[in-house]
Each structure stands twice: as C-alpha cells, then as structure tokens.
Amino acid sequence: MSFLAFPLRLEGGFLKRCPQVNAILSLVDIMAKTPHGSWIGSNHFGMREFFEEARKQPGLPSQAIQELNLALQDLGILDYRVQEILKESQTQAETDSYVLKIVSTSEGGQAHSVRLVQD
C-alpha cells in the first residue's frame, strides 16, 4: 500500500505516493517544527517547544517521546512507535540535530531512523 508523500506534490496528475514508513518519518519531521498542541486534531501534535528546551539541556525529556507516540496514536498510526531521540554532537551553534528512531510494531520491531535539524 502506498501513502501520500510530504511535502504534497503532483506526479502524473496524482498526488505523489511513498512507502508508509517514509510518510511517517516526514510527518514526524513536520511535527518537530510545529508548536505543541497547536493543531485541533490532536492535543499532542507538535514538538517545537521540546526541541527548543533541549537546546538548554543535554537532551529531550522522556515526555517528548511519549507525546510523539500519543500524537501518532491520535492520528490512527498504530504500526510505528518512536523508540528514541538522540541529540547529535553540535557542529554549528545555530542549529541542533537529532536522530529519531521509530520501530515497527507489525514488522517484528524493524527500526527506521530520520535526522531532524532544528534551526
């Protein structure tokens, strides 16, 4: 089954499609840049404040992972769960980068990662 790709683009007159995990990883990247609780569809959607707070501390609070998983659940995404978010070594003072790892609950725990950059 294919899923809509983010950002939304047309390809041959239809919305471009991608594998489910790619769509979810792109959605998580969008959530990382969105203010927490700003979307009426889910009180848990949006993680920007967690990432901003992490600039002052060594890492993200465990609540960030919990909120991401609750947002995915609110959206009906039950096949994947965020397992960890690790802050990478800082290379530039203006940006922070993280590696987010999600695991499949339906594919025997297969893991996928995405790099998130916060400006």
C-alpha positions as CSV (number, residue, x, y, z in Angstrom):
1,M,0.0,0.0,0.0
2,S,1.3,3.5,-0.8
3,F,0.9,6.6,1.2
4,L,0.9,10.3,0.4
5,A,4.4,11.8,0.4
6,F,5.3,15.0,2.2
7,P,5.5,17.7,1.0
8,L,2.4,17.1,-1.1
9,R,3.3,17.2,-4.8
10,L,1.7,16.1,-8.0
11,E,3.2,13.4,-10.1
12,G,1.4,12.5,-13.4
13,G,-1.8,14.3,-12.3
14,F,-2.0,12.4,-9.0
15,L,-0.6,13.2,-5.5
16,K,2.9,11.6,-5.2
17,R,3.0,8.4,-3.2
18,C,5.6,6.8,-1.0
19,P,6.0,3.8,1.4
20,Q,4.3,4.1,4.8
21,V,7.4,4.5,6.8
22,N,8.7,7.4,4.6
23,A,5.4,9.2,5.1
24,I,5.5,8.7,8.9
25,L,9.1,9.9,9.1
26,S,8.2,13.0,7.1
27,L,5.2,13.6,9.4
28,V,7.4,13.4,12.4
29,D,9.8,16.0,10.9
30,I,6.8,18.3,10.4
31,M,5.7,17.7,14.0
32,A,9.1,18.6,15.2
33,K,8.7,22.1,13.7
34,T,5.1,22.7,14.8
35,P,4.1,24.2,18.2
36,H,2.9,21.7,20.7
37,G,-0.9,21.5,20.9
38,S,-1.5,23.9,18.1
39,W,-3.4,21.5,15.9
40,I,-7.0,20.8,16.8
41,G,-6.9,17.2,15.5
42,S,-4.5,16.2,18.4
43,N,-3.5,17.9,21.6
44,H,-0.2,16.0,21.4
45,F,0.7,17.1,17.9
46,G,3.7,19.4,17.6
47,M,7.1,19.2,19.3
48,R,8.8,22.5,18.7
49,E,8.9,23.5,22.4
50,F,10.5,20.3,23.4
51,F,13.3,20.8,20.9
52,E,13.8,24.4,21.9
53,E,14.0,23.4,25.6
54,A,16.6,20.7,24.7
55,R,19.0,23.5,23.5
56,K,19.4,24.4,27.2
57,Q,19.7,20.8,28.4
58,P,21.7,17.8,27.3
59,G,18.7,16.1,25.7
60,L,15.0,15.8,25.2
61,P,12.8,14.9,28.1
62,S,11.2,11.4,28.0
63,Q,7.8,13.3,27.7
64,A,8.8,14.2,24.2
65,I,8.8,10.6,23.1
66,Q,5.5,10.0,24.9
67,E,3.9,13.0,23.2
68,L,5.1,11.9,19.8
69,N,3.6,8.4,20.3
70,L,0.4,9.8,21.6
71,A,0.1,12.1,18.5
72,L,0.7,9.1,16.2
73,Q,-1.9,7.2,18.1
74,D,-4.4,10.1,17.8
75,L,-3.8,10.1,14.0
76,G,-4.5,6.3,13.8
77,I,-0.9,5.4,13.1
78,L,-0.6,2.3,15.2
79,D,2.1,0.4,13.3
80,Y,5.0,2.5,14.4
81,R,6.3,3.9,17.7
82,V,9.1,6.4,18.5
83,Q,11.7,4.5,20.4
84,E,14.4,7.1,21.0
85,I,15.6,10.6,20.1
86,L,19.3,11.2,20.4
87,K,21.0,14.6,20.1
88,E,23.9,14.6,17.8
89,S,27.2,16.4,18.5
90,Q,26.7,20.1,17.8
91,T,28.6,21.2,14.6
92,Q,27.0,24.7,14.3
93,A,25.9,27.0,17.1
94,E,22.7,28.0,15.3
95,T,21.3,24.5,14.7
96,D,20.8,21.3,16.7
97,S,20.4,17.9,15.0
98,Y,18.8,14.8,16.4
99,V,18.4,11.2,15.2
100,L,14.9,9.9,15.8
101,K,14.4,6.1,15.7
102,I,11.0,4.6,15.1
103,V,10.2,0.9,15.3
104,S,7.5,-1.1,13.6
105,T,5.0,-2.9,15.8
106,S,3.9,-5.0,12.8
107,E,7.2,-5.9,11.1
108,G,8.9,-7.6,14.1
109,G,10.4,-4.5,15.5
110,Q,12.2,-3.3,12.3
111,A,13.8,0.1,13.1
112,H,14.0,3.2,10.9
113,S,15.7,6.5,11.6
114,V,15.4,10.1,10.4
115,R,17.7,13.0,11.1
116,L,15.9,16.1,12.4
117,V,17.6,19.6,12.1
118,Q,16.3,22.4,14.3
119,D,17.2,25.9,13.4
